[in-house]
């Protein structure tokens, strides 16, 4: 394992590619090397369905000739010839179309410090440990009264990392780990079956939820969904369970992406500096969160990263920008460049979350009176150009401030700007996903049923 954590060979290769690119005639260049190690086990009904392990190293070289750029990549690290790869990249750049916004990040924005974010648990569990975790989750789910079948349990672990070298003198690297457990439970019989799931993911094994708890919750959720009803079409408050409330924040992030803004393909394109949420609402992106699922000490261009308020007191404060989109919009990069080996950087959020409110989820439900509590969303009916929102949904009907019978086969529809303005967060924020939000209530959505 120690050898897999040693990135010195990848660093040497990236440095050699940048030198070769300059020698081949590039005005500037950067090279990225990505390492990925993963192991996983899938269990169904007590039997191992799949067990796999993979290891890969990939490298990409980006070169600039004037305002023209090209990217080449390879996964044949052992036989990579830096000179020939660089010459091919430079030849491609010379015939590429000009892009006046392309280029390396400005030198004064490059990261100089490397904060310790505690991203790496070097102890990757072996296959037998992962198998036992999956079995524990499945057995706990099957022990729940009413659960009739297993939809499958899985456990996995991975280590991934990157090395970035630029011709402007930046050289950085980091590694991060990930461990996970998930369970899908099925309740009922015949045409009356329902399914539900639970999942836990963390960088360190010590932060992972117990497989037994994951399995038990999956089973209990599946049983609770049995015998769903349909409801009449009506406009009511809708509460999004904390498992999926983050989808609303993900829609916001996609609409606030600098690429969409530059292309004028976002319903937020003219909203910078405007209040689009209620006063007091804050949405934060924090790439420096310790043990965060998407934390990193620098971005995909080597730019220093920092905590950023996307929404402050309900006001849209920024876009997610890399260097190219920032130049196109006449702004400064926000340090959100993400990078693969085969394409230029593009902006991506890191650890994005909506801050918790004051009410408990129970108080939020009690205040609602009558409405719909969503636990599952289906389909991709969100138009980020217009802001129109429509998703298939399932959950529970709220009557007299309490959850009552399960509901399925309905559609929840509205407009994202209206939804944002009327959004009320509960106090149950937990950092379980890349994007996180507490339970959220949205007023006046259309629930389309019978």
Protein Blocks (a to p, Z undefined) as FASTA:
>chain_A
ZZmmpcklmmmmmmmmmmmmmmnopabdcdddddddddddddeehiafbdcddddddddd
dddehjaccddddfblklpcfklmmmmmmmmmmmpccdfkgccddfklpcfbdcdehlac
fbdcdfklmmmmmmmmmmmmmmpghiabdebiaddddddddddddfkopacddddddddd
dddddedehjlbccdddddddfblklpccfklmmmmmmmmmmmmgoiadddddddddddd
fklmmmmmmmmmmmmpmklmmnopafklmmgoiafbdehiacdddfkbghiakbcfbdfk
opacddddfbgghiafbdcddfklmmmnopacehiaccdfkbccddddfbdcddddfbdf
klmmmmnopacddfbdedjddcfknopacddddddddeehiacbdcehiacdddfklmmm
mpccdfkbccfbfbdcdddddehiacdfZZ
